[in-house]
């Protein structure tokens, strides 16, 4: 379709804004289907259907993939050449970015991990400002896969980030590189200063809540829960890391 013929896509997107505000799941799904009738290039309609109607991981993957393809058609090839680096800042790119992030997350869950990482890196290429927080999803993936050089590259790209994900990832990377060392201890101290609530969740000393929090703040318990949920596998994949952490925070 491309940018020159966006009226149907825009109309469908307006319907999606109503869908997100719908009082019931059934109404939201009905509106998403209506949006697709108006334009099959409405990526956000597929995004909502993936989240609300899919009965299996395969269905989720299929719907997000359709969302990515819809977004590509709506934006046109030219946008991917001319606007790379500015995606998300341009409102019309956001449905595509949401679909691709959803696809990447689902590929990781499906065990198709190299594909997931490839999508995450490309999302950061399209939007280096990373308004979506892709770096927080990518970092534990890289560590879990043993791709430490890439993890270091990612860390340098967002070195000023002071959230728990970054501070504890720095500590884990330093432990992977140097073992129980002054460098790792220093990084861990900085991480603990940022959020002291993380270790009990990583170490199983505190139970994770049944449902993940919908919001968090710097240094709070919710941030710790979300970090542990997304990053515990990376710590487990690092021999001796949890034992080292346990010894430091008795």
C-alpha positions in Angstrom: 0.0 0.0 0.0 2.7 2.5 1.0 2.3 6.0 2.5 0.6 7.6 -0.5 -2.6 5.6 0.3 -3.0 5.6 4.0 -6.6 6.7 4.5 -8.0 3.2 5.0 -5.1 2.3 7.4 -5.7 5.5 9.3 -9.4 4.8 9.6 -8.7 1.2 10.8 -6.2 2.6 13.4 -8.9 5.0 14.8 -11.0 1.9 15.3 -8.1 0.3 17.2 -7.9 3.3 19.6 -11.6 2.5 20.4 -10.7 -1.2 20.8 -8.1 -0.5 23.4 -10.6 1.5 25.4 -13.4 -1.1 25.0 -15.1 -2.1 28.2 -15.0 -5.8 27.5 -12.6 -8.3 25.8 -15.4 -9.3 23.4 -16.0 -5.8 22.3 -12.3 -5.2 21.8 -11.9 -8.3 19.6 -15.0 -7.3 17.6 -13.5 -3.9 16.9 -10.2 -5.4 15.9 -11.9 -7.6 13.4 -13.8 -4.6 12.1 -10.5 -2.7 11.7 -9.2 -5.5 9.5 -12.3 -5.3 7.3 -11.6 -1.6 6.8 -7.9 -2.3 6.1 -6.1 -5.6 6.1 -2.9 -3.6 6.7 -3.8 -2.6 10.3 -1.0 -4.2 12.3 -2.5 -3.3 15.7 -5.6 -5.3 14.9 -3.4 -8.4 14.6 -1.5 -7.4 17.8 -4.7 -7.3 19.8 -6.0 -10.6 18.3 -2.6 -12.2 19.2 -3.0 -11.1 22.8 -6.7 -11.8 23.3 -7.8 -14.6 21.0 -4.8 -16.9 20.3 -5.2 -20.4 21.8 -1.7 -21.6 21.2 1.8 -20.2 20.8 1.7 -21.1 17.1 -1.4 -19.0 16.8 0.3 -16.1 18.6 3.3 -16.4 16.2 1.0 -16.5 13.2 -1.0 -13.4 14.2 2.1 -11.3 15.1 3.7 -12.4 11.8 0.6 -11.2 10.0 0.9 -7.9 12.0 4.5 -7.4 10.9 3.5 -8.1 7.3 0.6 -5.7 7.6 2.8 -3.0 9.0 5.3 -3.5 6.2 2.6 -3.0 3.6 1.2 0.0 5.3 4.5 1.8 5.6 6.0 0.8 2.2 9.5 -0.1 1.4 10.7 3.5 1.2 10.0 4.1 4.9 12.4 1.3 5.9 15.2 3.0 3.9 14.5 6.7 4.7 13.2 6.5 8.2 15.4 3.9 9.8 16.7 5.3 13.0 13.5 7.4 13.5 10.9 4.7 13.9 8.5 5.0 16.9 9.0 8.8 16.7 6.8 8.6 13.6 3.3 7.6 14.9 2.5 5.5 11.8 5.5 3.2 12.6 4.3 2.2 16.0 1.8 -0.6 15.1 4.6 -2.3 13.1 7.1 -1.9 16.0 4.6 -3.4 18.4 3.9 -6.3 16.1 7.6 -7.0 15.6 8.4 -6.8 19.3 5.5 -9.2 20.0 6.8 -11.6 17.3 10.3 -11.5 18.9 9.0 -12.3 22.4 6.9 -15.1 21.1 9.8 -16.6 19.0 11.9 -16.6 22.2 9.2 -18.5 24.1 8.9 -21.0 21.2 12.6 -21.7 21.5 13.5 -20.0 18.3 16.0 -17.9 20.1 18.4 -16.8 17.4 15.5 -15.5 15.3 14.2 -13.5 18.4 17.6 -11.9 19.0 17.8 -10.9 15.3 14.4 -9.2 15.5 15.4 -7.4 18.7 18.6 -6.0 17.2 16.8 -4.8 14.2 14.2 -3.1 16.3 17.0 -1.2 17.9 18.5 -0.3 14.5 15.1 1.1 13.5 14.7 3.0 16.8 18.0 3.6 18.6 16.2 5.7 21.2 14.4 2.4 22.2 11.2 3.9 23.5 9.9 0.3 23.7 12.5 -1.0 26.2 13.7 -3.6 23.7 17.2 -3.5 25.4 15.7 -4.8 28.6 14.4 -7.9 26.7 17.5 -8.4 24.6 20.1 -8.2 27.4 19.1 -11.4 29.3 18.6 -13.2 25.9 22.2 -12.4 24.9 23.6 -13.5 28.3 21.6 -16.7 28.4 22.9 -17.5 24.9 26.5 -16.8 26.0 26.8 -13.9 23.5 28.7 -11.8 26.0 30.5 -9.6 23.4 27.1 -8.5 22.0 25.8 -8.0 25.5 28.8 -5.7 26.2 28.0 -3.8 22.9 24.4 -3.4 24.0 25.5 -2.2 27.5 27.8 0.5 26.0 24.9 1.6 23.7 22.8 2.4 26.7 25.4 3.0 29.4 23.6 5.8 31.1 20.6 3.6 31.9 20.3 3.4 35.6 17.5 0.9 36.0 17.8 -2.5 37.7 18.1 -4.4 34.5 21.2 -2.5 33.5 22.8 -2.4 36.9 22.3 -6.1 37.6 23.3 -7.0 34.1 26.5 -5.2 34.5 27.2 -7.1 37.7 26.4 -10.4 36.0 28.6 -9.6 33.0 31.5 -8.7 35.3 31.0 -12.0 37.2 31.0 -13.9 33.9 34.2 -12.2 32.8 36.1 -12.0 36.1 34.4 -14.4 38.5 34.3 -13.5 42.2 36.4 -10.3 41.9 36.6 -6.7 42.9 35.1 -5.6 39.5 32.1 -7.9 40.0 31.7 -6.9 43.6 31.8 -3.2 42.7 29.1 -3.6 40.1 27.0 -5.6 42.4 27.2 -2.9 45.1 26.1 -0.3 42.6 23.2 -2.6 41.6 22.2 -3.1 45.2 22.3 0.6 45.8 19.8 1.0 42.9 17.5 -1.8 44.0 18.1 -3.9 47.1 14.9 -5.9 46.5 16.2 -7.9 43.6 18.4 -10.7 45.2 15.6 -12.2 47.4 13.6 -12.9 44.2 16.5 -14.2 42.2 17.6 -16.5 45.1 14.1 -17.8 45.8 14.1 -16.3 49.3 11.0 -14.4 48.4 8.1 -15.8 46.4 7.2 -14.2 43.1 3.7 -12.8 42.9 1.1 -14.7 40.9 0.6 -11.8 38.5 3.3 -9.4 37.3 3.0 -5.8 38.3 1.7 -3.4 35.6 3.9 -0.5 36.7 7.2 0.1 38.6 9.5 2.8 39.8 13.2 3.2 40.3 14.3 0.9 43.2 10.9 -0.4 44.2 9.7 -4.0 44.7 7.8 -4.1 41.5 11.0 -3.3 39.5 12.7 -6.2 41.4 9.9 -8.6 40.5 10.0 -7.7 36.8 13.8 -8.0 36.7 13.8 -11.4 38.4 11.0 -12.6 36.0 12.9 -11.6 32.9 16.5 -12.3 34.0 16.6 -15.3 36.4 17.3 -17.7 33.5 20.4 -15.6 32.6 21.7 -16.0 36.2 21.0 -19.7 36.2 22.8 -20.0 32.9 26.0 -18.6 34.5 27.8 -21.2 36.6 28.3 -20.0 40.2 26.5 -16.7 39.7 23.6 -17.3 42.1 26.0 -18.8 44.7 28.1 -15.7 44.4 25.1 -13.5 44.8 23.9 -15.5 47.8 27.3 -15.1 49.5 27.3 -11.4 49.1 23.8 -10.7 50.4 23.4 -13.0 53.4 
